[in-house]
Amino acid sequence: MTADVQRPQPIRLTDLAQPVFPEAAQPIRDALAGYGSILELTSKALLDTATERTGLTGWGDDSFRERLDVLTASLREEAGLSDVGVAVVFEQLVGNLVNRLRLEALIAEHPEIEDIEIARPIIICGLPRTGTTHLHNLIAADPNMRYLPYWESLEPFPAPGEEDQARRDRCTAGLDLIETMMPEFKRMHDMTVDHAHEEIQLLANDISGMLFETTYSLPSFAAHYKSHDQGPSYAYLKRQLQAMQWLRGGTRWVLKSPQHLEQFPTLYATFPDATFVVTHRDPVEVTRSMVTMIAYASRMASAQPDPVMIARYWLDRADDLFSGCLRDRDVLPADQSTDVRFTDFMADEQGTLAAIYAVADQPFDDEVRAAMADFIAEHPRGRHGEVIYDLADVGLDAGEVAERLGAYRDRFIG
């Protein structure tokens, strides 16, 4: 257990539209900009680079190619990327494609992977700032559960003969870069090599899902995602879980993603024996902190961040997600699902967890409680300090947000 330390004072982010980077970040930004300036952000360049880095050519289902074409066009024409941003997204997408190639090679060598059962996962569904991360981390601390650590989410399938430590080291380097470029991000979302991460990272390997639009302005790609059945991509997600379970063990997964709120029918069809935990918080509070976090993170890739545009976009997307939850919540069977209000969770963590474990028919014994207590002691909430959120900083009005999302609030918050 770690000793108590003085927590930093709360801050207000005043440079959302005109980012001020730490001095230590400038050499890194200069190097990335130089690299990005010579790259072609096209499907062909990305596919060729992934093939060159792996020596592999088996892509599996080719339907991802259409999505890649839409995504790269959206990145070039709509995202307003800086040269740094071009470098960042190029490497991100090559990584997704490398993961895809390695998965197909692994399953070709070990076809028994596709017979592995993904049994009774616990799936947390809720927007950022609703307690999902804390809940996810606590359940992931249970030694009886299998979770997706951040390092594994980035590179789920090793190169032949590669040890896990190599992937962990690359993850550490990436986190060091984020810390140097965006030192206040950890106040809003603390990321470590081993923290429980979202399977939305795995959906990106199918060039699908919400992950890309959380970092880049991609209205065309988002519209393509929303207009297409996500069943095949969720099946691809499950296939990746099978391979990771074959590689590193585990039997019962704990998963989490905000995207699931607008995909309940697809989620349930993919994992029909799951326990679904749907988290809720006042939508004004959710929007206030979520849009600020996304606006701050936009500095990594955008040539000219526009926090007001970002906030309007994500108010619309929050409406999509909350409306999806309203529309389809009852698709999830009552005996396999539970709703968790943020205020109730904060007031009684143990009671909330006990109730979830009861629905999941998962033992919640002294060993589990002790493991969760150890995690809390080693990772105190707010240890990096807090951010003062104000909707006015991103051009939104609390009254408008409350009215826009009122139907959701009336049903789930009361």
C-alpha positions as CSV (number, residue, x, y, z in Angstrom):
1,M,0.0,0.0,0.0
2,T,1.2,3.5,-0.8
3,A,1.6,6.2,1.8
4,D,-0.8,9.2,1.8
5,V,0.6,12.1,-0.4
6,Q,-0.5,15.7,-0.8
7,R,-2.8,15.9,-3.7
8,P,-2.3,18.7,-6.3
9,Q,-4.8,21.6,-6.1
10,P,-7.7,21.6,-8.6
11,I,-7.1,23.4,-11.9
12,R,-9.2,25.0,-14.6
13,L,-8.1,24.3,-18.2
14,T,-7.8,27.7,-19.9
15,D,-5.9,26.7,-23.0
16,L,-8.4,24.4,-24.8
17,A,-8.5,26.6,-27.9
18,Q,-4.9,27.7,-27.8
19,P,-2.9,24.7,-26.3
20,V,0.2,25.5,-24.4
21,F,2.5,22.5,-24.4
22,P,5.3,21.9,-21.9
23,E,8.7,22.8,-23.0
24,A,9.8,19.1,-22.8
25,A,7.2,18.3,-25.4
26,Q,8.6,20.4,-28.2
27,P,11.4,18.1,-29.3
28,I,8.9,15.2,-29.5
29,R,6.4,17.3,-31.4
30,D,9.1,18.5,-33.8
31,A,10.2,14.9,-34.5
32,L,6.6,13.7,-35.0
33,A,5.8,16.7,-37.3
34,G,8.8,15.9,-39.4
35,Y,7.6,12.3,-39.7
36,G,4.0,13.2,-40.4
37,S,4.9,15.6,-43.1
38,I,6.2,12.8,-45.4
39,L,3.4,10.3,-44.8
40,E,0.5,9.5,-47.1
41,L,-2.6,9.0,-45.1
42,T,-4.2,6.5,-47.5
43,S,-5.5,2.9,-47.1
44,K,-2.8,1.6,-49.5
45,A,0.0,3.2,-47.5
46,L,-1.3,1.9,-44.2
47,L,-1.9,-1.6,-45.5
48,D,1.5,-1.8,-47.2
49,T,3.2,-0.6,-44.0
50,A,1.5,-3.2,-41.8
51,T,2.4,-5.9,-44.3
52,E,6.1,-4.8,-44.4
53,R,6.3,-4.7,-40.6
54,T,4.9,-8.2,-40.1
55,G,5.6,-10.1,-43.4
56,L,2.0,-11.2,-43.2
57,T,-0.7,-10.9,-45.9
58,G,-3.8,-12.6,-44.4
59,W,-6.4,-10.0,-43.5
60,G,-9.5,-12.1,-42.8
61,D,-12.9,-10.7,-43.7
62,D,-12.2,-7.9,-46.3
63,S,-15.2,-5.8,-45.3
64,F,-12.9,-3.7,-43.1
65,R,-11.4,-2.2,-46.3
66,E,-14.4,-0.1,-47.1
67,R,-14.4,1.3,-43.5
68,L,-10.7,2.1,-43.8
69,D,-11.3,4.0,-47.1
70,V,-14.1,6.0,-45.4
71,L,-11.9,6.6,-42.3
72,T,-8.8,7.8,-44.2
73,A,-10.8,10.1,-46.4
74,S,-12.5,11.6,-43.3
75,L,-9.1,12.0,-41.6
76,R,-7.7,13.8,-44.6
77,E,-10.7,16.0,-45.4
78,E,-12.4,16.7,-42.1
79,A,-10.1,16.1,-39.1
80,G,-8.0,19.2,-39.5
81,L,-4.9,17.2,-38.5
82,S,-1.5,18.8,-37.8
83,D,1.6,17.0,-39.1
84,V,1.9,15.7,-35.5
85,G,-1.6,14.4,-35.8
86,V,-0.9,12.7,-39.1
87,A,2.1,10.8,-37.5
88,V,0.0,9.8,-34.5
89,V,-3.0,8.5,-36.4
90,F,-0.8,6.8,-39.1
91,E,1.0,4.8,-36.4
92,Q,-2.3,4.1,-34.6
93,L,-3.9,2.7,-37.7
94,V,-0.9,0.7,-38.7
95,G,-1.0,-0.8,-35.2
96,N,-4.7,-1.8,-35.7
97,L,-3.8,-3.4,-39.0
98,V,-0.8,-5.2,-37.6
99,N,-3.1,-6.6,-34.8
100,R,-5.5,-7.8,-37.5
101,L,-2.7,-9.6,-39.4
102,R,-1.3,-11.3,-36.3
103,L,-4.8,-12.5,-35.2
104,E,-5.4,-14.2,-38.5
105,A,-1.9,-15.8,-38.5
106,L,-2.5,-17.0,-34.9
107,I,-5.9,-18.6,-35.7
108,A,-4.6,-20.1,-38.9
109,E,-1.9,-21.9,-36.8
110,H,-4.3,-22.7,-33.9
111,P,-7.8,-23.1,-35.3
112,E,-9.0,-24.5,-32.0
113,I,-9.1,-20.9,-30.7
114,E,-12.4,-20.4,-32.5
115,D,-13.9,-23.2,-30.2
116,I,-13.1,-21.3,-27.0
117,E,-16.1,-20.2,-25.0
118,I,-16.5,-16.6,-23.9
119,A,-18.7,-17.5,-20.9
120,R,-20.9,-15.1,-18.9
121,P,-18.9,-11.9,-19.1
122,I,-19.8,-9.0,-16.9
123,I,-20.2,-6.0,-19.3
124,I,-20.3,-2.4,-17.9
125,C,-22.2,0.0,-20.2
126,G,-22.1,3.7,-19.4
127,L,-20.7,7.0,-20.6
128,P,-17.4,8.4,-19.2
129,R,-17.7,10.2,-15.9
130,T,-20.5,7.8,-14.7
131,G,-18.3,5.7,-12.5
132,T,-17.5,3.1,-15.1
133,T,-13.7,3.3,-14.8
134,H,-13.7,3.0,-11.1
135,L,-16.2,0.1,-11.2
136,H,-14.3,-1.6,-14.0
137,N,-11.0,-1.3,-12.1
138,L,-12.5,-2.7,-8.9
139,I,-14.0,-5.8,-10.6
140,A,-10.8,-6.2,-12.6
141,A,-9.0,-6.4,-9.2
142,D,-10.9,-9.6,-8.5
143,P,-8.4,-12.4,-9.1
144,N,-11.2,-14.6,-10.4
145,M,-12.0,-12.2,-13.3
146,R,-10.2,-11.8,-16.6
147,Y,-9.8,-8.2,-17.7
148,L,-8.1,-6.4,-20.6
149,P,-5.0,-4.4,-19.4
150,Y,-4.1,-1.4,-21.3
151,W,-0.8,-2.8,-22.7
152,E,-2.7,-5.9,-24.0
153,S,-5.5,-3.8,-25.6
154,L,-2.9,-2.0,-27.7
155,E,-1.1,-5.1,-28.9
156,P,-3.3,-8.2,-28.1
157,F,-1.3,-10.6,-30.2
158,P,2.5,-10.8,-29.9
159,A,5.0,-11.2,-32.7
160,P,6.3,-14.8,-32.9
161,G,8.6,-15.5,-30.0
162,E,8.0,-12.1,-28.4
163,E,7.7,-11.9,-24.6
164,D,4.9,-9.9,-22.9
165,Q,7.4,-7.5,-21.5
166,A,8.3,-6.1,-24.9
167,R,4.6,-5.0,-25.4
168,R,4.5,-3.6,-21.9
169,D,7.6,-1.6,-22.6
170,R,6.1,-0.1,-25.8
171,C,3.0,0.8,-23.8
172,T,5.1,2.5,-21.2
173,A,6.8,4.6,-23.8
174,G,3.4,5.6,-25.3
175,L,2.2,6.6,-21.8
176,D,5.3,8.6,-21.2
177,L,4.6,10.5,-24.5
178,I,1.1,11.3,-23.4
179,E,2.3,12.5,-20.0
180,T,4.8,14.8,-21.7
181,M,2.4,16.2,-24.2
182,M,-0.8,16.3,-22.1
183,P,0.3,16.4,-18.4
184,E,-3.2,17.2,-17.1
185,F,-4.9,14.3,-18.8
186,K,-4.3,12.0,-15.9
187,R,-6.5,14.3,-13.7
188,M,-9.4,13.3,-15.9
189,H,-8.5,9.7,-16.8
190,D,-5.7,8.0,-15.1
191,M,-4.0,5.6,-17.4
192,T,-1.3,3.0,-16.5
193,V,0.2,0.0,-18.2
194,D,-2.0,-2.4,-16.3
195,H,-5.2,-0.5,-15.8
196,A,-8.4,-2.2,-17.1
197,H,-9.1,-0.8,-20.6
198,E,-12.1,-0.8,-22.8
199,E,-12.7,-3.3,-25.6
200,I,-13.5,-0.4,-27.9
201,Q,-9.7,-0.6,-28.5
202,L,-10.3,-4.1,-29.9
203,L,-13.2,-2.9,-32.1
204,A,-10.8,-0.5,-33.7
205,N,-8.9,-3.5,-35.1
206,D,-11.9,-4.0,-37.3
207,I,-11.8,-0.3,-38.2
208,S,-15.1,0.2,-36.5
209,G,-16.6,1.7,-33.4
210,M,-16.4,5.0,-31.6
211,L,-12.8,5.1,-30.6
212,F,-11.5,7.2,-33.6
213,E,-14.1,9.9,-33.2
214,T,-13.1,10.4,-29.5
215,T,-9.7,11.7,-30.8
216,Y,-10.4,13.1,-34.3
217,S,-13.2,15.1,-35.9
218,L,-14.7,12.4,-38.2
219,P,-18.4,13.2,-39.1
220,S,-18.4,11.1,-42.2
221,F,-16.8,8.0,-40.6
222,A,-19.2,8.4,-37.6
223,A,-22.2,8.5,-39.9
224,H,-21.0,5.4,-41.7
225,Y,-20.6,3.6,-38.3
226,K,-24.1,4.7,-37.2
227,S,-25.7,3.6,-40.5
228,H,-24.3,0.1,-40.5
229,D,-25.0,-3.1,-38.6
230,Q,-22.3,-3.6,-36.0
231,G,-23.0,-7.3,-35.6
232,P,-20.0,-8.4,-37.6
233,S,-17.6,-6.1,-35.7
234,Y,-18.9,-7.3,-32.4
235,A,-18.4,-10.9,-33.6
236,Y,-14.8,-9.9,-34.5
237,L,-14.4,-8.5,-31.0
238,K,-15.5,-11.8,-29.5
239,R,-13.0,-13.6,-31.8
240,Q,-10.2,-11.5,-30.4
241,L,-11.3,-12.3,-26.8
242,Q,-11.1,-16.0,-27.7
243,A,-7.5,-15.6,-28.9
244,M,-6.5,-13.6,-25.9
245,Q,-8.0,-16.1,-23.6
246,W,-6.1,-18.9,-25.4
247,L,-2.9,-16.9,-25.1
248,R,-3.0,-15.7,-21.5
249,G,-5.8,-17.6,-19.8
250,G,-8.8,-16.5,-17.8
251,T,-12.4,-17.7,-18.0
252,R,-14.8,-14.9,-17.1
253,W,-14.2,-11.4,-18.6
254,V,-15.2,-8.0,-17.3
255,L,-15.7,-5.6,-20.2
256,K,-16.6,-2.0,-20.5
257,S,-17.5,0.6,-23.1
258,P,-19.8,3.6,-23.6
259,Q,-20.4,2.5,-27.2
260,H,-22.6,-0.4,-25.9
261,L,-25.3,2.1,-24.8
262,E,-26.4,2.5,-28.4
263,Q,-25.7,-1.1,-29.4
264,F,-27.7,-3.1,-26.8
265,P,-29.4,-5.4,-29.3
266,T,-26.1,-6.2,-30.9
267,L,-24.3,-6.6,-27.6
268,Y,-26.9,-9.0,-26.3
269,A,-26.9,-11.0,-29.5
270,T,-23.1,-11.4,-29.2
271,F,-23.0,-12.1,-25.5
272,P,-26.4,-13.7,-24.7
273,D,-25.3,-15.1,-21.3
274,A,-23.6,-11.9,-20.1
275,T,-24.4,-9.8,-17.0
276,F,-25.0,-6.2,-18.1
277,V,-24.3,-3.3,-15.7
278,V,-25.7,0.0,-16.9
279,T,-24.3,3.1,-15.1
280,H,-26.1,6.4,-14.9
281,R,-25.4,10.0,-13.8
282,D,-27.0,13.3,-14.2
283,P,-26.4,14.0,-17.9
284,V,-25.4,17.6,-17.3
285,E,-22.5,16.4,-15.1
286,V,-21.6,13.7,-17.6
287,T,-21.5,16.2,-20.5
288,R,-19.7,18.8,-18.5
289,S,-16.7,16.6,-17.8
290,M,-16.8,14.4,-20.9
291,V,-16.6,17.2,-23.4
292,T,-13.8,19.0,-21.5
293,M,-11.7,15.8,-21.5
294,I,-12.2,15.2,-25.2
295,A,-11.5,18.9,-26.0
296,Y,-8.3,18.8,-24.0
297,A,-7.1,15.6,-25.7
298,S,-7.8,17.0,-29.2
299,R,-4.5,18.9,-28.9
300,M,-2.6,15.7,-29.7
301,A,-3.7,15.7,-33.3
302,S,-5.5,18.9,-34.3
303,A,-3.8,21.8,-36.0
304,Q,-6.4,24.2,-34.4
305,P,-8.5,22.7,-31.6
306,D,-12.1,24.0,-31.5
307,P,-13.6,23.2,-28.1
308,V,-17.0,24.7,-29.0
309,M,-17.3,22.6,-32.1
310,I,-16.2,19.5,-30.1
311,A,-18.7,20.2,-27.4
312,R,-21.6,20.6,-29.8
313,Y,-20.6,17.4,-31.6
314,W,-20.3,15.4,-28.4
315,L,-23.6,16.8,-27.0
316,D,-25.2,15.3,-30.1
317,R,-23.3,12.0,-29.6
318,A,-24.3,12.0,-25.9
319,D,-27.9,12.4,-27.0
320,D,-27.4,9.4,-29.4
321,L,-26.1,7.3,-26.6
322,F,-28.6,8.3,-24.0
323,S,-31.4,7.9,-26.5
324,G,-30.1,4.4,-27.4
325,C,-30.2,3.5,-23.8
326,L,-33.7,4.8,-23.4
327,R,-34.9,3.0,-26.6
328,D,-33.3,-0.4,-26.0
329,R,-32.6,-0.8,-22.2
330,D,-35.4,-3.4,-22.0
331,V,-33.6,-5.5,-24.6
332,L,-31.3,-6.6,-21.8
333,P,-33.0,-9.3,-19.7
334,A,-34.1,-8.2,-16.2
335,D,-32.5,-11.2,-14.5
336,Q,-29.1,-10.5,-16.3
337,S,-28.9,-6.8,-15.9
338,T,-28.8,-4.0,-13.3
339,D,-28.8,-0.2,-13.3
340,V,-26.3,1.6,-11.1
341,R,-26.7,5.3,-10.3
342,F,-23.4,7.2,-9.8
343,T,-24.6,8.7,-6.5
344,D,-25.6,5.3,-5.1
345,F,-22.3,3.8,-6.1
346,M,-20.3,6.6,-4.5
347,A,-22.4,6.4,-1.3
348,D,-22.0,2.6,-1.0
349,E,-19.3,0.9,-3.1
350,Q,-19.5,-2.4,-1.2
351,G,-23.3,-2.6,-1.4
352,T,-23.2,-1.8,-5.1
353,L,-20.6,-4.4,-5.9
354,A,-22.4,-7.0,-3.8
355,A,-25.6,-6.4,-5.8
356,I,-23.8,-6.7,-9.1
357,Y,-22.1,-9.9,-8.0
358,A,-25.4,-11.3,-6.9
359,V,-26.9,-10.7,-10.4
360,A,-23.8,-12.2,-12.0
361,D,-23.8,-15.2,-9.7
362,Q,-20.1,-14.5,-8.9
363,P,-18.6,-15.1,-5.4
364,F,-18.1,-11.8,-3.5
365,D,-16.0,-13.2,-0.6
366,D,-13.3,-11.9,1.7
367,E,-10.6,-12.6,-0.8
368,V,-12.3,-10.5,-3.4
369,R,-13.1,-7.7,-1.0
370,A,-9.5,-7.7,0.1
371,A,-8.2,-7.5,-3.5
372,M,-10.5,-4.6,-4.2
373,A,-9.4,-2.8,-1.0
374,D,-5.8,-3.2,-2.0
375,F,-6.5,-1.7,-5.4
376,I,-8.2,1.3,-3.8
377,A,-5.3,1.8,-1.3
378,E,-2.8,1.7,-4.2
379,H,-4.8,3.9,-6.6
380,P,-6.7,6.5,-4.5
381,R,-9.3,8.3,-6.6
382,G,-8.2,11.9,-7.4
383,R,-4.6,11.2,-6.6
384,H,-3.4,13.5,-9.5
385,G,-5.8,16.3,-8.6
386,E,-9.1,17.4,-10.1
387,V,-10.2,19.6,-12.9
388,I,-12.8,22.4,-12.4
389,Y,-15.4,21.8,-15.2
390,D,-17.6,24.6,-16.6
391,L,-19.8,24.1,-19.6
392,A,-19.3,27.8,-20.5
393,D,-15.6,27.0,-21.2
394,V,-16.8,24.9,-24.1
395,G,-19.7,27.1,-25.2
396,L,-22.6,25.1,-23.8
397,D,-25.4,26.0,-21.5
398,A,-26.4,23.8,-18.6
399,G,-30.1,24.5,-19.1
400,E,-29.9,23.5,-22.8
401,V,-28.1,20.3,-22.0
402,A,-30.6,19.4,-19.2
403,E,-33.5,20.0,-21.5
404,R,-32.0,18.1,-24.4
405,L,-31.3,15.1,-22.3
406,G,-34.3,15.4,-20.0
407,A,-36.1,12.2,-21.1
408,Y,-33.0,10.1,-20.1
409,R,-32.7,11.9,-16.8
410,D,-36.4,11.5,-15.9
411,R,-36.2,7.7,-16.4
412,F,-32.8,6.8,-14.9
413,I,-31.9,9.6,-12.5
414,G,-35.3,10.8,-11.2
